[in-house]
Amino acid sequence: MQDMSSHGRVQRSGKSINLEANILSEWLGATAALRQRLKLRAVVLAAVICGGAVALPQLSGMSTAMAARAAGAQARNAQSAKVEAELDRRAKADQPRVQEAHMLADSRANLNTLLGNLTLVVNAVPTSVTFDTVRAEILDAELTITCKSQAENDAAGQLFVDGASKGPNVVYAVQASTMKSNVLAKNGVAFDFIKRVNLEP
């Protein structure tokens, strides 16, 4: 049976009041925790916004500095490319002169070899040998010296051939077309001497 007051109202029991107080207490606790979480989120959000506001000018400055460095690097690369193009152009323009210099050096070396070998052949002539003709030809980087000679005897001719055959880069040196000749002496000989020398180093 329910307890009734003198006015006819039902009186609440102590248990009912405690239950409402518990629910209210739990709700207040949950609300307080929610407010605490919201405050914490608001503080974190404010910190992020403040940090962004502070960092944004620095990041902008860094971005500007990096853009300036990149522009400077591009300008240096463009300048280097211009210098390289100019050097290539000069090298191509100078290439004919370089080739001429190489050809001139080769020609001088060939001339020195030719003169050296001709001098060696002429100096190898003993008093008992004479030349009718001496001819020098250069073909395919080879020097060929051909001498039509007269000697007082076979020994004098062989002495000339042995001396004239010496020298660097000799491919071959031979005595050819030997025949009797009385131009220098009664037992004389006429012969051809052919010497071939490689002109390439």
Order of alpha helices (4+ residues) and beta strands (2+ residues): alpha-beta-beta-alpha-beta-beta
